[in-house]
Amino acid sequence: MGVAIAAAAIVVTACGGSSSSGKTIKIGITLPLSGSSLASAGPARDGALLAIKDFKLDGYTIETVVLDHAVNGVHDPQQGAKDITSLVSDAAVMAVVGPFNSPVAKVQIPISNEAGLLQCSPANTNQDLTKGNAGLQLRAKNPTKINYIRVATTDDIQGTAVAQYGFTKLGLKKVAIIDDTETYGKGIADAFAAEWTKLGGEVVGREGAPKGTTDYTAILTKFKDAAPDAVFYGGVTATGGGLVRKQMPQVGLGSIAYLGGGIQDGPKSVDGSFINIAGDAAANSYSSVAAIAEYPGKADFETKYKAAYGVAAGAYSASGYACAQVVLGAIKTAAGKGDVTRENVRAAGVDTATTWQTVLGPVTFDAVGDTSQRIISLYKVDMTLADPNWVFDSQVNYGQ
């Protein structure tokens, strides 16, 4: 069962110079790493581990604690809270990479913030995790000390990008929306809907269906009666994104476009991926990723990644690598100041004056921990490939 897997910690001695003091530094990785969630989050884990493997810090041994908070193949906030509590309780843990999903971040941030533990997410996008009163409430126990940063930009930008892509580039005019009712899914659907109507598009229907839903045909039948040009799904593959697309042909909607923001998770051959679940219905599907796709050194990174794992890098492999680069850089900065403590690592990681040189290019974080890279990449499914897969289409930089 997922709970048993999620509770197990995998400790890996990653790298490090010989230590006269024998001091061990641990880096936590908290992601959903089983079932359908693995297709998206596994590459982020592997990217982070690759960066940590290469890291050396004289006088210290580096260990990695990898925790899986997927339950029955889907990210589980309750298990995510247990995972971050476990990491906080280990005094040797100096920083954390993760989580992957915004609903999990919502429960983890208050715990890591109170402990002053640096946390970098490769994929969280809900704007309320950091911005405004909502973000402040998550940091209520330690409001003056930001501890959470992310290399992915936010859904107020991501939802806007998908709407602009669908309306302007694909020429769609009428859309029906379904979301998984979670923090991420509803948030990106709200942002998409607002921009869609602003552009002059029509939202002809909207429904919420929580994760665990197995039959979407009643909702899709209602949508068909409104004659949409496309369906937008707010959520990820594991919460229903692949299943919705698979069931659309059953009600006569199989030929229309399908838009989303959390469904680009690898080729058909990857068990539990969007294309694997949707099958032939995956054609004419489009997804955003809140990360730069065309980044400096991409070819070198992908060669290095494939040499390490034997597979191509995923959409979030470089983001996982970049998060690890930042937390490792913060640890190195703390060591240079004389002592690797949680507070020294946290302060270094969130320093707004620091420009981090990452695989994604230069990155800075603002006063609430959001990245300076306000870039959204768009992908489309190519069913003509021997192993049908997502292919890069374009990227938009909203930071220019």
ChimeraX attribute file (.defattr): number of C-alpha atoms within 10 A of each C-alpha:
attribute: neighborCount
match mode: 1-to-1
recipient: residues
	/A:1	10
	/A:2	20
	/A:3	15
	/A:4	11
	/A:5	16
	/A:6	26
	/A:7	18
	/A:8	14
	/A:9	18
	/A:10	12
	/A:11	14
	/A:12	15
	/A:13	15
	/A:14	19
	/A:15	17
	/A:16	20
	/A:17	13
	/A:18	13
	/A:19	13
	/A:20	9
	/A:21	9
	/A:22	10
	/A:23	12
	/A:24	16
	/A:25	20
	/A:26	22
	/A:27	28
	/A:28	27
	/A:29	30
	/A:30	29
	/A:31	30
	/A:32	32
	/A:33	27
	/A:34	23
	/A:35	18
	/A:36	27
	/A:37	28
	/A:38	25
	/A:39	26
	/A:40	29
	/A:41	30
	/A:42	20
	/A:43	27
	/A:44	34
	/A:45	28
	/A:46	21
	/A:47	29
	/A:48	26
	/A:49	23
	/A:50	22
	/A:51	20
	/A:52	23
	/A:53	17
	/A:54	10
	/A:55	18
	/A:56	17
	/A:57	16
	/A:58	12
	/A:59	15
	/A:60	20
	/A:61	20
	/A:62	23
	/A:63	21
	/A:64	23
	/A:65	18
	/A:66	24
	/A:67	27
	/A:68	28
	/A:69	33
	/A:70	29
	/A:71	24
	/A:72	18
	/A:73	20
	/A:74	22
	/A:75	32
	/A:76	21
	/A:77	20
	/A:78	15
	/A:79	23
	/A:80	29
	/A:81	21
	/A:82	18
	/A:83	25
	/A:84	28
	/A:85	15
	/A:86	15
	/A:87	26
	/A:88	22
	/A:89	11
	/A:90	11
	/A:91	11
	/A:92	19
	/A:93	23
	/A:94	28
	/A:95	31
	/A:96	27
	/A:97	29
	/A:98	32
	/A:99	30
	/A:100	25
	/A:101	29
	/A:102	24
	/A:103	21
	/A:104	26
	/A:105	27
	/A:106	23
	/A:107	19
	/A:108	26
	/A:109	24
	/A:110	24
	/A:111	21
	/A:112	24
	/A:113	24
	/A:114	17
	/A:115	17
	/A:116	24
	/A:117	27
	/A:118	29
	/A:119	32
	/A:120	29
	/A:121	28
	/A:122	31
	/A:123	27
	/A:124	26
	/A:125	29
	/A:126	26
	/A:127	21
	/A:128	21
	/A:129	28
	/A:130	25
	/A:131	16
	/A:132	11
	/A:133	11
	/A:134	14
	/A:135	18
	/A:136	19
	/A:137	16
	/A:138	22
	/A:139	23
	/A:140	13
	/A:141	15
	/A:142	18
	/A:143	15
	/A:144	11
	/A:145	17
	/A:146	23
	/A:147	29
	/A:148	28
	/A:149	29
	/A:150	27
	/A:151	29
	/A:152	28
	/A:153	26
	/A:154	27
	/A:155	25
	/A:156	20
	/A:157	22
	/A:158	30
	/A:159	27
	/A:160	21
	/A:161	27
	/A:162	27
	/A:163	28
	/A:164	19
	/A:165	20
	/A:166	22
	/A:167	20
	/A:168	12
	/A:169	9
	/A:170	11
	/A:171	12
	/A:172	20
	/A:173	19
	/A:174	20
	/A:175	28
	/A:176	24
	/A:177	24
	/A:178	27
	/A:179	27
	/A:180	24
	/A:181	18
	/A:182	19
	/A:183	21
	/A:184	27
	/A:185	27
	/A:186	19
	/A:187	24
	/A:188	30
	/A:189	28
	/A:190	19
	/A:191	20
	/A:192	28
	/A:193	22
	/A:194	17
	/A:195	20
	/A:196	25
	/A:197	15
	/A:198	13
	/A:199	14
	/A:200	11
	/A:201	19
	/A:202	17
	/A:203	20
	/A:204	18
	/A:205	20
	/A:206	18
	/A:207	15
	/A:208	16
	/A:209	17
	/A:210	15
	/A:211	18
	/A:212	12
	/A:213	12
	/A:214	13
	/A:215	13
	/A:216	18
	/A:217	15
	/A:218	10
	/A:219	18
	/A:220	26
	/A:221	15
	/A:222	15
	/A:223	23
	/A:224	19
	/A:225	10
	/A:226	15
	/A:227	15
	/A:228	21
	/A:229	20
	/A:230	24
	/A:231	28
	/A:232	27
	/A:233	32
	/A:234	32
	/A:235	29
	/A:236	26
	/A:237	29
	/A:238	26
	/A:239	28
	/A:240	27
	/A:241	28
	/A:242	25
	/A:243	21
	/A:244	25
	/A:245	30
	/A:246	21
	/A:247	19
	/A:248	24
	/A:249	16
	/A:250	12
	/A:251	16
	/A:252	12
	/A:253	22
	/A:254	19
	/A:255	14
	/A:256	20
	/A:257	21
	/A:258	27
	/A:259	26
	/A:260	30
	/A:261	31
	/A:262	25
	/A:263	29
	/A:264	29
	/A:265	29
	/A:266	26
	/A:267	24
	/A:268	23
	/A:269	13
	/A:270	17
	/A:271	16
	/A:272	24
	/A:273	27
	/A:274	33
	/A:275	33
	/A:276	21
	/A:277	23
	/A:278	21
	/A:279	17
	/A:280	15
	/A:281	23
	/A:282	28
	/A:283	22
	/A:284	16
	/A:285	24
	/A:286	26
	/A:287	24
	/A:288	25
	/A:289	26
	/A:290	30
	/A:291	27
	/A:292	26
	/A:293	22
	/A:294	13
	/A:295	14
	/A:296	14
	/A:297	12
	/A:298	16
	/A:299	11
	/A:300	10
	/A:301	18
	/A:302	17
	/A:303	14
	/A:304	15
	/A:305	21
	/A:306	12
	/A:307	11
	/A:308	13
	/A:309	13
	/A:310	10
	/A:311	12
	/A:312	16
	/A:313	21
	/A:314	22
	/A:315	25
	/A:316	29
	/A:317	25
	/A:318	31
	/A:319	29
	/A:320	31
	/A:321	26
	/A:322	29
	/A:323	30
	/A:324	31
	/A:325	22
	/A:326	27
	/A:327	26
	/A:328	23
	/A:329	19
	/A:330	26
	/A:331	26
	/A:332	19
	/A:333	18
	/A:334	21
	/A:335	18
	/A:336	10
	/A:337	10
	/A:338	9
	/A:339	14
	/A:340	20
	/A:341	19
	/A:342	20
	/A:343	18
	/A:344	21
	/A:345	26
	/A:346	25
	/A:347	20
	/A:348	22
	/A:349	30
	/A:350	27
	/A:351	16
	/A:352	14
	/A:353	10
	/A:354	14
	/A:355	14
	/A:356	18
	/A:357	14
	/A:358	20
	/A:359	21
	/A:360	22
	/A:361	15
	/A:362	13
	/A:363	18
	/A:364	21
	/A:365	21
	/A:366	13
	/A:367	14
	/A:368	21
	/A:369	23
	/A:370	24
	/A:371	18
	/A:372	18
	/A:373	22
	/A:374	20
	/A:375	23
	/A:376	27
	/A:377	23
	/A:378	26
	/A:379	22
	/A:380	21
	/A:381	23
	/A:382	20
	/A:383	19
	/A:384	9
	/A:385	11
	/A:386	10
	/A:387	14
	/A:388	20
	/A:389	26
	/A:390	26
	/A:391	15
	/A:392	18
	/A:393	14
	/A:394	15
	/A:395	19
	/A:396	16
	/A:397	14
	/A:398	14
	/A:399	8
	/A:400	7
